[in-house]
Amino acid sequence: MSHQSPDPILAAIERHRLADAASRAAADDEVAHLLEAENKAFWGLVEVRPTTTRGIWALCDYLAEFATREEFLCDRQDYDYDRDWRFIPRLLTNIRDAIEGANRSQ
């Protein structure tokens, strides 16, 4: 029986879930710092590529849930100005590549 490492996207989702909850619950004097941490965790969702079908589904489910309360999902500015990624195109590229990798390993 082979031991497969957990999909790294699951940890990225949890990091964002926690950062988002903290920024929503923050007092006014803490908001700026926590919003910066939330934004970095948000971009972590495309810095980490899913490695399993379960991870792909978890990412899609989480973003569908998150998008219901986040108005500006497409307008998020990348925290890394040298890279200047756009979230949705990068997300779709990662999902495509993850599916391709999952198909190769079957």
One Martini backbone bead per residue (centre of mass of N, CA, C, O) as a GRO file, in nm:
protein
  106
    1MET     BB    1   0.095   0.038   0.024
    2SER     BB    2   0.056   0.366  -0.049
    3HIS     BB    3   0.178   0.679   0.054
    4GLN     BB    4  -0.003   0.977   0.048
    5SER     BB    5   0.012   1.291   0.039
    6PRO     BB    6  -0.127   1.560   0.111
    7ASP     BB    7  -0.288   1.800  -0.028
    8PRO     BB    8  -0.177   2.129  -0.033
    9ILE     BB    9  -0.454   2.276  -0.077
   10LEU     BB   10  -0.581   2.215   0.200
   11ALA     BB   11  -0.396   2.410   0.360
   12ALA     BB   12  -0.461   2.666   0.196
   13ILE     BB   13  -0.759   2.672   0.265
   14GLU     BB   14  -0.726   2.689   0.572
   15ARG     BB   15  -0.563   2.949   0.581
   16HIS     BB   16  -0.786   3.121   0.453
   17ARG     BB   17  -1.017   3.065   0.644
   18LEU     BB   18  -0.872   3.187   0.894
   19ALA     BB   19  -0.803   3.470   0.778
   20ASP     BB   20  -1.092   3.550   0.712
   21ALA     BB   21  -1.213   3.524   0.994
   22ALA     BB   22  -1.020   3.727   1.131
   23SER     BB   23  -1.092   3.978   0.952
   24ARG     BB   24  -1.402   3.978   1.026
   25ALA     BB   25  -1.340   3.993   1.360
   26ALA     BB   26  -1.199   4.253   1.365
   27ALA     BB   27  -1.078   4.524   1.473
   28ASP     BB   28  -1.013   4.825   1.342
   29ASP     BB   29  -0.694   4.823   1.428
   30GLU     BB   30  -0.653   4.522   1.271
   31VAL     BB   31  -0.749   4.506   0.972
   32ALA     BB   32  -0.510   4.567   0.782
   33HIS     BB   33  -0.329   4.330   0.864
   34LEU     BB   34  -0.547   4.102   0.815
   35LEU     BB   35  -0.603   4.166   0.515
   36GLU     BB   36  -0.318   4.103   0.420
   37ALA     BB   37  -0.322   3.806   0.512
   38GLU     BB   38  -0.570   3.724   0.347
   39ASN     BB   39  -0.457   3.794   0.067
   40LYS     BB   40  -0.219   3.599   0.078
   41ALA     BB   41  -0.396   3.344   0.119
   42PHE     BB   42  -0.559   3.376  -0.136
   43TRP     BB   43  -0.308   3.346  -0.330
   44GLY     BB   44  -0.241   3.058  -0.224
   45LEU     BB   45  -0.467   2.920  -0.407
   46VAL     BB   46  -0.251   2.967  -0.671
   47GLU     BB   47   0.036   2.876  -0.563
   48VAL     BB   48  -0.121   2.614  -0.520
   49ARG     BB   49  -0.140   2.294  -0.649
   50PRO     BB   50  -0.323   2.050  -0.709
   51THR     BB   51  -0.277   1.671  -0.670
   52THR     BB   52  -0.587   1.601  -0.655
   53THR     BB   53  -0.912   1.546  -0.692
   54ARG     BB   54  -0.992   1.631  -0.409
   55GLY     BB   55  -0.851   1.910  -0.427
   56ILE     BB   56  -1.012   2.024  -0.658
   57TRP     BB   57  -1.289   2.006  -0.522
   58ALA     BB   58  -1.222   2.171  -0.270
   59LEU     BB   59  -1.154   2.432  -0.419
   60CYS     BB   60  -1.422   2.470  -0.566
   61ASP     BB   61  -1.602   2.470  -0.315
   62TYR     BB   62  -1.468   2.701  -0.163
   63LEU     BB   63  -1.499   2.922  -0.386
   64ALA     BB   64  -1.803   2.911  -0.401
   65GLU     BB   65  -1.848   2.996  -0.110
   66PHE     BB   66  -1.676   3.259  -0.109
   67ALA     BB   67  -1.824   3.406  -0.356
   68THR     BB   68  -2.096   3.460  -0.198
   69ARG     BB   69  -1.924   3.695  -0.006
   70GLU     BB   70  -1.735   3.795  -0.249
   71GLU     BB   71  -1.738   4.056  -0.469
   72PHE     BB   72  -1.401   4.086  -0.558
   73LEU     BB   73  -1.258   3.834  -0.689
   74CYS     BB   74  -1.147   3.957  -0.972
   75ASP     BB   75  -1.007   4.235  -0.830
   76ARG     BB   76  -0.765   4.122  -0.712
   77GLN     BB   77  -0.459   4.209  -0.590
   78ASP     BB   78  -0.153   4.128  -0.619
   79TYR     BB   79   0.100   4.120  -0.380
   80ASP     BB   80   0.289   4.056  -0.634
   81TYR     BB   81   0.396   4.295  -0.851
   82ASP     BB   82   0.592   4.129  -1.035
   83ARG     BB   83   0.373   3.918  -1.128
   84ASP     BB   84   0.069   3.996  -1.183
   85TRP     BB   85  -0.177   3.829  -1.129
   86ARG     BB   86  -0.473   3.662  -1.221
   87PHE     BB   87  -0.687   3.468  -1.062
   88ILE     BB   88  -0.872   3.308  -1.260
   89PRO     BB   89  -0.663   3.219  -1.473
   90ARG     BB   90  -0.478   3.075  -1.266
   91LEU     BB   91  -0.684   2.877  -1.156
   92LEU     BB   92  -0.753   2.733  -1.426
   93THR     BB   93  -0.469   2.638  -1.484
   94ASN     BB   94  -0.438   2.463  -1.229
   95ILE     BB   95  -0.676   2.275  -1.282
   96ARG     BB   96  -0.587   2.168  -1.552
   97ASP     BB   97  -0.308   2.056  -1.454
   98ALA     BB   98  -0.425   1.869  -1.235
   99ILE     BB   99  -0.593   1.690  -1.422
  100GLU     BB  100  -0.363   1.600  -1.599
  101GLY     BB  101  -0.200   1.466  -1.367
  102ALA     BB  102  -0.422   1.266  -1.277
  103ASN     BB  103  -0.446   1.119  -1.552
  104ARG     BB  104  -0.148   1.017  -1.564
  105SER     BB  105  -0.169   0.849  -1.276
  106GLN     BB  106  -0.392   0.625  -1.381
   0.00000   0.00000   0.00000
